[in-house]
């Protein structure tokens, strides 16, 4: 089944403790992206990657890092999480053949206390 | 710069009546437009996409959207609402590198 897999689905952590949210897709998509969803703000792009070793900032990149060492994986790293990063996070992938329509992961609900 | 405006944050309809969710866009390029649905505590699911092959696009679950270039609109419709349609709907403007989401419209379906 074609899908984007995110882990974990739920995470509660403390301020300053580094964490990684994993994202993997099995569709050989070139493009991958991370979004955060907050009430009243919709989805905002954090980082995106056009292909392996090619990443760029989205609209709200502060406090996040990403890497794209393999085509299928695009982890989101929070080096020192803060409470304002409490949010619902989505990973998505796409390709030109999909006219840039995304396939989304199921989401990761992160709480930073 | 590109942008998407969903004109209603909440829409309430009675079961069996038509649904209209409005979306306007702004883009310097020929747009790729999508509608996604998000049910409570779920991820986002693609409803339909505009491919430029036809201005009236049919999606899943009986939804349709019509691309109107002159009005820069891509409104989502369904002839008859079902209880299971209650969800949040996002209009999305896609493209190379940049994808822009609308702020969402919550659809309430009243029995």
Interface residues (C-beta under 8 A of the other chain):
Chain A: X33 X35 X40 X41 X42 X43 X44 X45 X48 X50 X56 X90 X92 X94 X99 X100 X101 X102 X103 X104 X105 X106 X107
Chain B: X32 X34 X36 X42 X43 X44 X45 X46 X49 X51 X90 X92 X94 X95 X96 X97 X98 X99 X101 X102 X103 X104
